[in-house]
Amino acid sequence: MDGKNRNQIAVYLKEKEILTPTFYMKQQDRGTAKNRKLNEENRYNWNKATLTHILKKAGVLWRCSQLQN
């Protein structure tokens, strides 16, 4: 994924049929969506906001791991 922008990552995840976090959590019977009916057309529709949140969180975790070494 190095060098890819958020749109390119979203397209890749959709092509590989990777569930969005909401659908993944529902499938695991967890999270706020577990008791809601969701639009099945959106199960692989990743958005930039979600990817930004995940990538920022990953960046923080990576920096923390570097401090421990």
C-alpha positions as CSV (number, residue, x, y, z in Angstrom):
1,M,0.0,0.0,0.0
2,D,3.1,2.2,0.1
3,G,2.6,5.2,-2.1
4,K,-1.1,4.7,-2.6
5,N,-3.6,7.5,-1.8
6,R,-6.8,7.0,0.1
7,N,-8.9,6.6,-3.1
8,Q,-6.5,4.0,-4.5
9,I,-6.6,2.1,-1.2
10,A,-10.4,2.2,-1.1
11,V,-10.6,0.8,-4.7
12,Y,-8.2,-2.0,-3.7
13,L,-10.2,-2.9,-0.6
14,K,-13.4,-2.9,-2.6
15,E,-11.9,-5.1,-5.4
16,K,-10.6,-7.6,-2.8
17,E,-14.1,-7.5,-1.1
18,I,-12.7,-6.5,2.3
19,L,-15.5,-5.7,4.6
20,T,-15.8,-2.2,6.0
21,P,-15.3,-1.9,9.8
22,T,-19.1,-1.5,10.3
23,F,-19.9,-4.7,8.4
24,Y,-17.0,-6.6,10.0
25,M,-18.2,-5.7,13.5
26,K,-21.8,-6.6,12.6
27,Q,-20.6,-9.9,11.3
28,Q,-18.8,-10.5,14.7
29,D,-22.0,-9.5,16.5
30,R,-20.2,-6.5,18.0
31,G,-20.3,-2.7,17.8
32,T,-23.1,-0.2,17.4
33,A,-24.4,-1.7,14.1
34,K,-25.0,-5.3,15.4
35,N,-28.7,-4.7,15.9
36,R,-29.3,-2.5,12.9
37,K,-30.3,-3.4,9.3
38,L,-27.5,-2.2,7.0
39,N,-27.6,-1.5,3.3
40,E,-25.8,-4.6,1.9
41,E,-24.6,-2.6,-1.1
42,N,-22.2,-0.8,1.2
43,R,-20.4,-3.8,2.6
44,Y,-17.3,-3.1,0.6
45,N,-17.7,0.7,0.1
46,W,-14.7,2.2,1.9
47,N,-14.7,5.9,2.4
48,K,-11.8,8.4,2.9
49,A,-12.8,9.3,6.5
50,T,-12.6,5.7,7.7
51,L,-9.3,5.2,5.9
52,T,-7.9,8.4,7.3
53,H,-8.9,7.4,10.9
54,I,-7.3,3.9,10.4
55,L,-4.1,5.3,8.9
56,K,-3.7,7.9,11.6
57,K,-4.2,5.3,14.3
58,A,-1.7,3.0,12.5
59,G,0.8,5.9,12.4
60,V,0.5,6.5,16.1
61,L,0.9,2.8,16.9
62,W,4.0,2.6,14.6
63,R,5.6,5.6,16.3
64,C,4.9,4.1,19.7
65,S,6.5,0.8,18.7
66,Q,9.6,2.7,17.5
67,L,9.9,4.4,20.9
68,Q,10.0,1.0,22.7
69,N,12.9,-0.3,20.6
